[in-house]
């Protein structure tokens, strides 16, 4: 046990040291998982492999360039408007302190402003956006890796059979990993797109500035389990308070609550069936762990990464107990019923 723990620490330290190389590769790998079904569809239509890969990469690059251009322009304007928002926040905060003082609640302004500086919240929102879109700087490395992964994908099964030493080797474990991650990434991308569109349109109707930027932020953070949707709602709600007042800010909060309730609690469970096969505690811990190891990208990919390890561990009798610990309670009960 101690040797295994020591090896785990060494591996994690190595991943953190090689983060600049690991992150682009992981992004490319999961983009390849998303691109695999359309690539297969194009091949069934007699489209040459090289042409189909180039078409998919071109589509990915175009989408990324459009999003990067739109969001970068919105972020520049948001940064220019930051002093005005900060000043308005300070004024509103002082008005709140005066209102509380008029109702017998005395608060020292200097001490309270040091503990709760509204300007810091706006800086956090700006820094969060900069960190999330900082990964776009590795576009060339990601796309180049994606091309090579897609080129090698068709012969990957044959290589695994050759390693196993049998042409008819059972590839069920690898197929489970690929199909499980593929299904999760595809469906999560679709539901995140729906979330982004609903948020952007709703904010535009309410009148909140930079609706497109907040929609893209909601799309990205929808991949972050548990807290992603909450974090995505904070900057636009705060901006709505400053820009439009308390009433529209409550409407903005209601918009995020309604969208996340419908998408997260009704639509996603319905189309994903039994879920991702991980317990809620494991999902939260994996988000914190991969975020610490790989940064913002690790938080985005925490669920598919943990799913991959869980499915791989469940394919071996020696490590199946660890897979059961990572899974939900229903999975453990099912395993107990099978043993009776």
Secondary structure, DSSP 8 states (H G I E B T S, - for coil): -HHHHHHHHHHHHHHHHTHHHHHHHHHHHHHHHHHHHHHHHHHHTT--HHHHHHHHHHHHHHHHHHHHHHHHHHHHHHHHHHHHHHHHHHHHHHHHHHHHHHTT----HHHHHHHS-HHHHHHHHHHHHHHHHGGGGGHHHHHHHHHHHHHHHTTHHHHHHHHHT-TT---HHHHHHHHHHHHHHHHHHHHHHHHHHHHHHHHHHHT-TTHHHHHHHHHHHTTSTTTHHHHHHHHHHHHHHHHT-HHHHHHHHHHHHHHHHHIIIIIHHHHHTT-SS--HHHHHHHHHHHHHHHTHHHHHTHHHHHHHHHHHHHTSTTTHHHHHHHS-HHHHHHHHHHH-
